[in-house]
Amino acid sequence: MEIIVAEHAGFCFGVKRSLEMAEEALAKRGHVYCLGELIHNSQVVADLEVKGLRVVSSLDAVPEGAVAMIRAHGAGPAAYEVAQARNITLLDATCPFVRRAQKAAADLAEEGYQVLVVGERDHPEARGIVEHTGGRATVVENPAETDGMELTKRIGIVAQTTQSAKKLGQVVARVIPRARDVKIANTICDATSHRQGAALEIARGVDVMLVIGGRHSANTTRLADLCADICPRTHHIESADEIEADWLTDASRVGITGGASTPVAAIEAVVRRVGTCRN
């Protein structure tokens, strides 16, 4: 059995940056709050909690004068206002690519465009982008949603950084015939495009594809969906322990990739586990 690991797999730049910030802050202070999970990987977050990171759903749960982090997915302007009012020191770990999407959406809204955000409504990054427009943007999960949407003649379109270029293009294609002025900000992260491209290249030539990452991770779920379209025997797993030997029956080539919040150690553990299940 041949095991092929995708070239672009595991932590992206934004995740690495946020983790480094958290580790440094915990080493100095011993106790730091975080507004939501720092990244979408339960194992990594659990390790940080052991070191003193405390995940909260609102800055209202943070004592005045304490230290709190804005996670890699970013937050809306209200979080910064609350922190200032309550004398909370904020460590901003917002991914620079997410910040770019926030600014693009805010600028479009300021210019008078009706802003559409291609993404997931319940994802913290998408919610934060909408909040940076003053709540004036609309999240589009499925391109077909735009068919029944009331649109103005001036439309601005941005994307959650982990979306696929294909979905962004589909939304644009549906909107252009209905508008006079369409302004597009391609805010998809380069790392996302590279990760998806590398995974799909492998998926085309393997019998089984394993995609590692949190089940509530948007970019990992999308990666698994894209691979499944090409390789039906695709499995989205969070850890090596989930792998079942039956998945690898008659498989001569197994592909492995990981989402942007998947540590190298998790990928290596999957490689070892697959190795023990050789036909």
Secondary structure by P-SEA (a helix, b strand, c coil): cbbbbbccccccaaaaaaaaaaaaaaaaccbbbbcccccccaaaaaaaaaabbbbbcccccccccbbbbbccccccaaaaaaaaaacccccccccaaaaaaaaaaaaaaaaccbbbbccccccaaaaaaaaaacccbbbbcccccccccccccbbbbbccccccaaaaaaaaaaccccccbbbbcccccaaaaaaaaaaaaaaacccbbbbbcccccaaaaaaaaaaaacccccccccccccccccccccccbbbbbbcccccaaaaaaaaaaaaaacc
